[in-house]
Amino acid sequence: MNHKKITRNGTKILVVDDSPPTLEVIQRNLEAAGYEVFTAPGVEEAIAFLEQNSVGLVITDIKMPKISGLKLLKYVKENVKGTEIMIITGYPSIKGAVEAVKDGAENYLVKPFTDEELLSAVSRMLEKQANRHAVEVKPLPVSHNIIGSSPGMQHVYRLIEKASATDVNVLVLGESGTGKELVARAIHYSSKTVSGPFVTVNCTAIPDSLLESELFGHVKGAFTGAEASRAGFFQIANGGTLFLDEIGDASLSMQGKLLRAIQNKEIFMVGSSRVQKIDARIIVATNTNLKRLVKKGLFREDLYFRLNIVEISLPPLRERGEDILMLVQFFMEKLSRDMNRPVPQFSDKVLKIFKNYRWQGNVRELENLIQRLVVLADGDFIDVVDLPEHMRFSINWRKGLNRPLAEVEAEHIANVLIRLKGNKTRAARILGIDRKTLREKIRRAKLPTENE
């Protein structure tokens, strides 16, 4: 790495080219104009330098051995904050220009270029850097405290409105983090039961041995430790709404008791033979495929039909388009206000990554990420370099051959699943293994995977 320290308003420039004569000419011209110039003969050396030093501008050739300048362009845009990049090449092509601009190059120079063309391009780049501002996000449409205006969410709103006009049972489906409880609350607070209680029960969080007592209550002496009678969630929710989350995890025995309670609107407290009438609206939710569980004999068909009077299926965040940016703005403003921090702005590149990311944790994952960014970001401008590493582009040029086979295999499986949007059947076919083997490899490698 060569450089000569001549400063112009403290601006540092890194020039990357595998041709020593080209490096020498560009360095000489830029230094004559008063810039501090560094040079690198390839992408690997450039990345190593950027990991330890800050520069205002990177000028790189496209066609170079090992790793192309386009890869360096993508790396800089997603890993080096506040640095602009300009492409130069002796092999001009429309395809190359389009790809460079698409990946974030602000300028594109073709060799040979004059000294004036080079200095003019550098000046424009640095002026844009000084005037860079974040993309503004449109105002938020909000319905029932649920944010989004995508077609999928509009359909959800219509179903909420119809369900709210009745007291029928509702089944809410959706991946973890999509907002199933928000839908249940929207139905409750838009219906005639609004004056009654809204009671949430997570069927997964309560051991099956205790679930019956928790749901139906127990009388004194019903079991060891029952020193007093206690009402269950059904009684507490009387006159309001009982929301049973993760209903798919209830045992078959518990499902039978739930069916009787929901069908007859009556319960027996544990240890009692006296019937108690209950009047609670039942809303259930699950992130599992209940129809598949019914076919496997793991979920009672009669209970499924009793619960599924109105079915509301929440779309995953990755299918909600512009809703992602609306949610970003909402969480950004809310969390900043709660933590008494200035509201940050996001670069257009960050917003593009948000829109293209798979969000396997859905809205919950997005909210957690925004909270992290608000807390940890330096200043009030958030760029790609502030994102977690798994959301940024990286070049694995340093991984080499010194990697365990299991690590390489896990990485390949993850890449195939991402490319196929989580379709395990197609992934197994491409990988040449059966679905059972694929699931086991995913489990061993602890790869994130969406529920089927």
C-alpha positions as CSV (number, residue, x, y, z in Angstrom):
1,M,0.0,0.0,0.0
2,N,1.5,3.3,-1.1
3,H,0.6,6.8,-0.2
4,K,1.9,10.3,0.0
5,K,0.3,12.6,2.5
6,I,-0.9,15.7,0.8
7,T,-4.3,16.8,2.1
8,R,-7.2,18.8,0.6
9,N,-9.8,19.6,3.2
10,G,-8.8,16.3,4.9
11,T,-10.1,14.2,2.0
12,K,-8.6,10.8,1.5
13,I,-8.9,8.7,-1.7
14,L,-8.2,5.0,-2.3
15,V,-7.4,4.0,-5.9
16,V,-7.6,0.3,-6.8
17,D,-6.1,-1.1,-10.0
18,D,-4.0,-4.0,-11.0
19,S,-2.0,-1.8,-13.5
20,P,0.9,0.0,-11.8
21,P,1.1,2.6,-14.5
22,T,-2.6,3.5,-14.1
23,L,-2.2,3.7,-10.3
24,E,0.8,6.0,-10.7
25,V,-1.0,8.4,-13.2
26,I,-4.1,8.7,-11.1
27,Q,-2.2,9.1,-7.8
28,R,0.0,11.8,-9.3
29,N,-2.9,13.8,-10.7
30,L,-5.0,13.6,-7.5
31,E,-2.1,14.5,-5.3
32,A,-1.3,17.5,-7.5
33,A,-4.9,18.6,-6.8
34,G,-4.3,18.3,-3.1
35,Y,-5.9,15.0,-2.1
36,E,-4.3,12.4,0.1
37,V,-4.1,9.3,-2.0
38,F,-3.7,5.6,-1.2
39,T,-3.3,2.8,-3.7
40,A,-4.0,-0.9,-3.8
41,P,-3.2,-3.5,-6.6
42,G,-6.4,-5.6,-5.9
43,V,-9.6,-6.0,-4.0
44,E,-8.1,-8.1,-1.2
45,E,-5.6,-5.4,-0.4
46,A,-8.2,-2.7,-0.7
47,I,-10.5,-4.4,1.8
48,A,-7.7,-5.0,4.2
49,F,-6.9,-1.3,4.0
50,L,-10.5,-0.2,4.4
51,E,-10.9,-2.3,7.5
52,Q,-8.2,-0.2,9.2
53,N,-8.6,3.2,7.6
54,S,-11.3,5.7,6.6
55,V,-11.5,7.3,3.1
56,G,-13.9,9.6,1.5
57,L,-13.8,8.0,-2.0
58,V,-12.7,4.7,-3.5
59,I,-11.8,4.7,-7.2
60,T,-11.6,1.2,-8.6
61,D,-11.1,-0.6,-11.9
62,I,-13.7,-3.3,-12.8
63,K,-11.6,-6.0,-14.5
64,M,-9.0,-7.3,-12.1
65,P,-7.7,-10.8,-11.3
66,K,-9.3,-12.9,-8.6
67,I,-12.1,-10.5,-7.5
68,S,-13.7,-7.8,-9.7
69,G,-14.2,-4.2,-8.9
70,L,-17.9,-4.7,-8.9
71,K,-17.5,-7.0,-5.9
72,L,-15.5,-4.2,-4.2
73,L,-18.2,-1.7,-5.1
74,K,-20.8,-3.9,-3.4
75,Y,-18.6,-4.5,-0.4
76,V,-17.9,-0.8,0.1
77,K,-21.6,0.2,-0.2
78,E,-22.6,-2.3,2.4
79,N,-19.7,-2.3,4.8
80,V,-18.0,1.0,4.8
81,K,-20.0,3.9,6.1
82,G,-19.7,7.4,4.5
83,T,-17.5,6.3,1.6
84,E,-18.4,7.0,-2.1
85,I,-17.1,4.8,-4.9
86,M,-16.4,5.4,-8.5
87,I,-15.7,2.9,-11.3
88,I,-13.1,3.1,-14.0
89,T,-12.5,0.6,-16.7
90,G,-10.7,0.0,-20.0
91,Y,-13.4,-2.5,-21.0
92,P,-16.6,-0.4,-21.4
93,S,-19.9,-2.2,-21.9
94,I,-23.5,-1.2,-21.4
95,K,-24.0,-4.3,-19.2
96,G,-21.0,-3.3,-17.0
97,A,-22.2,0.3,-16.7
98,V,-25.7,-0.8,-15.8
99,E,-24.5,-3.3,-13.2
100,A,-22.2,-0.8,-11.6
101,V,-24.8,2.0,-11.4
102,K,-27.4,-0.5,-10.1
103,D,-25.0,-1.6,-7.3
104,G,-24.4,2.0,-6.2
105,A,-21.6,3.5,-8.3
106,E,-22.2,7.3,-8.5
107,N,-19.9,7.7,-11.5
108,Y,-18.4,5.6,-14.3
109,L,-15.2,6.6,-16.2
110,V,-13.9,4.9,-19.3
111,K,-10.1,4.7,-19.9
112,P,-8.5,6.7,-21.3
113,F,-9.8,9.8,-19.6
114,T,-8.3,13.3,-19.3
115,D,-7.0,14.8,-16.1
116,E,-9.9,17.3,-16.2
117,E,-12.5,14.5,-16.5
118,L,-11.0,12.6,-13.6
119,L,-10.8,15.7,-11.3
120,S,-14.3,16.8,-12.3
121,A,-15.7,13.4,-11.5
122,V,-14.0,13.3,-8.2
123,S,-15.2,16.8,-7.3
124,R,-18.8,15.8,-8.2
125,M,-18.6,12.7,-6.1
126,L,-17.3,14.4,-3.0
127,E,-19.9,17.2,-3.4
128,K,-22.7,14.5,-3.5
129,Q,-21.2,12.9,-0.4
130,A,-21.5,16.2,1.4
131,N,-25.1,16.7,0.4
132,R,-26.2,13.1,0.9
133,H,-29.6,12.8,2.6
134,A,-31.8,9.9,3.5
135,V,-34.9,8.9,1.6
136,E,-38.2,10.1,3.1
137,V,-40.9,7.5,3.9
138,K,-44.6,8.1,3.1
139,P,-47.0,8.8,5.9
140,L,-48.3,5.7,7.8
141,P,-51.8,4.2,7.1
142,V,-52.9,2.6,10.4
143,S,-55.9,0.4,10.9
144,H,-56.8,-1.3,14.2
145,N,-53.3,-0.4,15.5
146,I,-51.9,-2.7,12.7
147,I,-49.7,-0.9,10.2
148,G,-49.8,-1.6,6.5
149,S,-51.7,-1.0,3.3
150,S,-50.6,-3.9,1.1
151,P,-53.3,-6.0,-0.6
152,G,-52.8,-8.8,1.8
153,M,-53.3,-6.6,4.8
154,Q,-56.3,-4.9,3.3
155,H,-57.9,-8.3,3.1
156,V,-57.0,-8.9,6.7
157,Y,-58.8,-5.6,7.7
158,R,-61.9,-6.7,5.8
159,L,-62.0,-10.0,7.7
160,I,-61.4,-8.3,11.0
161,E,-64.4,-6.0,10.3
162,K,-66.6,-8.9,9.4
163,A,-65.6,-11.0,12.4
164,S,-66.1,-8.0,14.7
165,A,-69.7,-7.8,13.7
166,T,-70.5,-11.3,15.1
167,D,-69.4,-13.4,18.1
168,V,-68.3,-16.4,16.1
169,N,-65.0,-18.2,16.8
170,V,-62.0,-17.0,14.8
171,L,-58.8,-18.9,13.7
172,V,-55.8,-16.6,13.1
173,L,-53.0,-18.2,11.1
174,G,-49.5,-16.8,10.5
175,E,-45.8,-17.3,11.0
176,S,-44.3,-16.3,14.3
177,G,-44.0,-12.5,14.6
178,T,-46.7,-11.6,12.1
179,G,-49.0,-10.0,14.7
180,K,-51.6,-12.6,15.4
181,E,-52.4,-11.2,18.9
182,L,-52.8,-7.7,17.4
183,V,-55.5,-9.2,15.1
184,A,-57.3,-10.8,18.0
185,R,-57.2,-7.5,20.0
186,A,-58.5,-5.6,17.0
187,I,-61.5,-8.0,16.7
188,H,-62.2,-7.7,20.5
189,Y,-62.0,-3.9,20.7
190,S,-64.1,-3.5,17.5
191,S,-66.9,-5.8,18.7
192,K,-69.7,-5.7,21.2
193,T,-67.4,-7.5,23.8
194,V,-65.2,-4.4,24.0
195,S,-66.4,-3.7,27.6
196,G,-65.4,-7.2,28.7
197,P,-61.9,-8.5,29.4
198,F,-59.4,-9.6,26.8
199,V,-57.5,-12.6,28.2
200,T,-54.5,-14.1,26.5
201,V,-53.3,-17.7,27.1
202,N,-50.1,-19.1,25.5
203,C,-50.8,-22.8,25.3
204,T,-47.0,-23.5,24.8
205,A,-46.0,-21.6,27.9
206,I,-48.1,-23.7,30.3
207,P,-47.3,-27.4,30.9
208,D,-50.0,-29.7,29.8
209,S,-50.4,-31.0,33.3
210,L,-51.3,-27.5,34.5
211,L,-53.2,-26.3,31.4
212,E,-56.6,-27.7,32.4
213,S,-56.5,-26.1,35.9
214,E,-55.3,-22.8,34.3
215,L,-58.1,-22.8,31.7
216,F,-61.0,-24.1,33.8
217,G,-59.9,-23.3,37.3
218,H,-59.9,-25.7,40.3
219,V,-61.7,-26.1,43.6
220,K,-60.0,-26.3,47.0
221,G,-58.4,-29.8,47.5
222,A,-58.6,-30.8,43.9
223,F,-54.9,-31.7,43.9
224,T,-51.9,-31.4,46.2
225,G,-51.2,-27.7,46.7
226,A,-54.7,-26.6,45.8
227,E,-55.3,-24.8,49.1
228,A,-58.0,-22.6,47.8
229,S,-60.4,-22.5,44.9
230,R,-59.3,-20.4,41.9
231,A,-61.0,-19.3,38.7
232,G,-59.6,-20.2,35.4
233,F,-59.1,-18.2,32.2
234,F,-62.5,-19.2,30.8
235,Q,-64.2,-17.6,33.9
236,I,-61.9,-14.6,33.9
237,A,-62.7,-14.0,30.2
238,N,-66.5,-14.3,30.8
239,G,-68.3,-11.5,28.9
240,G,-65.2,-10.8,26.8
241,T,-62.7,-12.6,24.6
242,L,-60.4,-15.5,25.4
243,F,-57.4,-15.6,23.0
244,L,-55.7,-19.1,22.9
245,D,-52.3,-18.6,21.3
246,E,-50.4,-21.6,19.8
247,I,-53.4,-23.8,19.9
248,G,-51.7,-26.4,17.7
249,D,-49.4,-27.3,20.7
250,A,-52.3,-28.5,22.9
251,S,-52.4,-32.2,23.6
252,L,-55.2,-34.4,22.2
253,S,-56.6,-34.9,25.7
254,M,-56.7,-31.1,26.2
255,Q,-58.2,-30.6,22.8
256,G,-61.2,-32.8,23.8
257,K,-61.8,-30.8,26.9
258,L,-61.6,-27.6,24.9
259,L,-64.0,-28.9,22.3
260,R,-66.6,-29.6,25.0
261,A,-66.2,-26.2,26.6
262,I,-66.4,-24.3,23.3
263,Q,-69.2,-26.4,21.9
264,N,-71.4,-26.4,25.0
265,K,-70.3,-23.1,26.5
266,E,-69.8,-24.7,29.8
267,I,-66.9,-26.0,31.9
268,F,-66.1,-28.1,34.9
269,M,-63.6,-26.8,37.4
270,V,-60.9,-29.4,38.2
271,G,-62.2,-31.3,41.2
272,S,-65.8,-30.3,40.7
273,S,-68.8,-32.0,39.1
274,R,-70.8,-28.8,38.9
275,V,-71.3,-27.3,35.5
276,Q,-70.5,-23.6,35.0
277,K,-71.9,-21.7,32.1
278,I,-69.4,-19.4,30.3
279,D,-69.9,-16.7,27.7
280,A,-66.6,-15.8,26.2
281,R,-65.7,-15.1,22.5
282,I,-63.0,-17.6,21.5
283,I,-60.2,-16.6,19.2
284,V,-57.3,-19.0,18.6
285,A,-54.0,-18.6,16.8
286,T,-51.2,-20.9,15.5
287,N,-48.1,-20.8,13.4
288,T,-48.5,-24.4,12.4
289,N,-50.5,-25.9,9.6
290,L,-53.6,-27.3,11.5
291,K,-54.9,-29.1,8.4
292,R,-51.7,-31.0,8.2
293,L,-51.9,-31.9,11.9
294,V,-55.5,-33.1,11.4
295,K,-54.4,-35.4,8.6
296,K,-51.6,-36.8,10.8
297,G,-54.1,-37.3,13.7
298,L,-52.4,-34.8,15.9
299,F,-55.3,-32.3,16.0
300,R,-58.9,-33.1,16.4
301,E,-60.9,-32.5,13.2
302,D,-64.1,-31.6,15.1
303,L,-62.2,-29.0,17.1
304,Y,-60.6,-27.6,14.0
305,F,-64.0,-27.1,12.3
306,R,-65.5,-25.7,15.6
307,L,-62.7,-23.1,15.8
308,N,-62.5,-22.3,12.1
309,I,-65.7,-20.3,11.5
310,V,-63.7,-17.3,10.3
311,E,-60.1,-17.9,9.2
312,I,-57.7,-14.9,9.0
313,S,-54.3,-15.7,7.5
314,L,-51.6,-13.1,8.1
315,P,-49.1,-12.7,5.2
316,P,-45.4,-12.9,6.2
317,L,-43.6,-9.6,6.2
318,R,-41.5,-10.5,3.1
319,E,-44.7,-10.5,1.0
320,R,-46.0,-7.1,2.2
321,G,-43.9,-4.8,0.0
322,E,-44.1,-1.1,1.0
323,D,-45.5,-2.1,4.4
324,I,-41.9,-2.8,5.5
325,L,-41.0,0.8,5.1
326,M,-44.1,2.0,6.9
327,L,-43.2,-0.3,9.8
328,V,-39.6,1.0,9.8
329,Q,-40.9,4.5,10.1
330,F,-43.4,3.6,12.8
331,F,-40.9,1.7,15.0
332,M,-38.2,4.3,14.3
333,E,-40.3,7.2,15.6
334,K,-41.9,5.2,18.5
335,L,-38.6,3.7,19.8
336,S,-36.8,7.0,19.5
337,R,-39.5,8.8,21.4
338,D,-39.6,6.1,24.1
339,M,-35.8,6.2,24.6
340,N,-35.6,10.0,24.2
341,R,-33.2,9.7,21.3
342,P,-33.2,11.7,18.0
343,V,-35.2,10.1,15.2
344,P,-32.6,8.6,12.9
345,Q,-32.8,8.6,9.1
346,F,-32.0,5.6,6.9
347,S,-30.1,5.6,3.6
348,D,-31.9,4.4,0.5
349,K,-29.6,1.4,0.4
350,V,-30.7,0.4,3.9
351,L,-34.3,0.7,2.9
352,K,-33.7,-1.4,-0.2
353,I,-32.1,-4.1,1.9
354,F,-35.1,-4.0,4.3
355,K,-37.5,-4.5,1.4
356,N,-35.5,-7.5,0.0
357,Y,-34.6,-9.2,3.3
358,R,-36.6,-12.4,4.1
359,W,-37.6,-11.4,7.7
360,Q,-38.0,-14.9,9.1
361,G,-38.9,-13.4,12.4
362,N,-41.4,-11.1,10.6
363,V,-42.6,-7.8,12.3
364,R,-41.1,-8.9,15.6
365,E,-37.6,-9.3,14.0
366,L,-37.9,-5.9,12.3
367,E,-38.9,-4.1,15.5
368,N,-36.0,-5.7,17.4
369,L,-33.6,-4.6,14.7
370,I,-34.9,-1.0,14.7
371,Q,-34.5,-0.9,18.4
372,R,-30.9,-2.1,18.2
373,L,-30.1,0.5,15.5
374,V,-31.6,3.3,17.5
375,V,-29.6,2.3,20.5
376,L,-26.3,1.5,18.9
377,A,-26.0,3.8,15.8
378,D,-23.5,6.7,16.0
379,G,-25.3,9.9,15.0
380,D,-28.8,10.1,13.4
381,F,-27.9,8.7,10.0
382,I,-28.1,4.9,9.6
383,D,-26.3,3.3,6.6
384,V,-25.6,-0.3,5.5
385,V,-22.5,-0.5,7.7
386,D,-24.7,-0.2,10.8
387,L,-26.7,-3.3,9.9
388,P,-25.9,-6.7,11.4
389,E,-23.3,-8.6,9.3
390,H,-25.8,-11.2,8.0
391,M,-27.7,-8.4,6.3
392,R,-24.7,-7.0,4.5
393,F,-22.8,-8.2,1.5
394,S,-19.4,-9.8,2.3
395,I,-16.6,-11.3,0.3
396,N,-15.4,-14.6,1.6
397,W,-12.0,-14.2,0.1
398,R,-10.3,-14.8,3.4
399,K,-12.1,-18.1,4.2
400,G,-9.8,-20.1,1.9
401,L,-9.5,-23.8,2.4
402,N,-9.1,-23.7,6.1
403,R,-12.8,-24.4,6.8
404,P,-14.5,-27.5,8.2
405,L,-16.7,-29.5,5.8
406,A,-19.7,-29.0,8.0
407,E,-19.3,-25.2,7.8
408,V,-19.1,-25.3,4.0
409,E,-22.1,-27.6,3.8
410,A,-24.2,-25.5,6.1
411,E,-23.4,-22.4,4.1
412,H,-24.4,-24.1,0.9
413,I,-27.7,-25.3,2.3
414,A,-28.5,-21.9,3.6
415,N,-27.8,-20.3,0.2
416,V,-30.0,-22.8,-1.6
417,L,-32.9,-22.2,0.9
418,I,-32.6,-18.5,0.5
419,R,-32.6,-18.7,-3.3
420,L,-35.7,-21.0,-3.2
421,K,-37.4,-18.8,-0.6
422,G,-37.4,-21.6,2.0
423,N,-38.9,-24.3,-0.2
424,K,-37.5,-27.5,1.4
425,T,-38.9,-29.9,-1.2
426,R,-37.1,-28.1,-4.1
427,A,-34.0,-27.6,-1.9
428,A,-33.8,-31.3,-1.1
429,R,-34.1,-32.2,-4.8
430,I,-31.3,-29.8,-5.8
431,L,-29.1,-31.0,-2.9
432,G,-29.7,-34.6,-3.8
433,I,-31.1,-35.7,-0.4
434,D,-34.5,-36.4,1.0
435,R,-36.5,-33.9,3.1
436,K,-35.9,-35.8,6.3
437,T,-32.2,-35.6,5.8
438,L,-32.4,-31.9,4.9
439,R,-34.4,-31.2,8.1
440,E,-31.8,-32.9,10.2
441,K,-29.0,-31.0,8.5
442,I,-30.8,-27.7,9.1
443,R,-31.4,-28.7,12.8
444,R,-27.7,-29.7,13.3
445,A,-26.4,-26.5,11.6
446,K,-29.0,-24.4,13.6
447,L,-30.0,-22.7,10.4
448,P,-33.0,-20.3,10.6
449,T,-36.1,-21.7,8.9
450,E,-39.7,-20.7,8.6
451,N,-42.5,-22.8,9.8
452,E,-44.2,-25.0,7.2
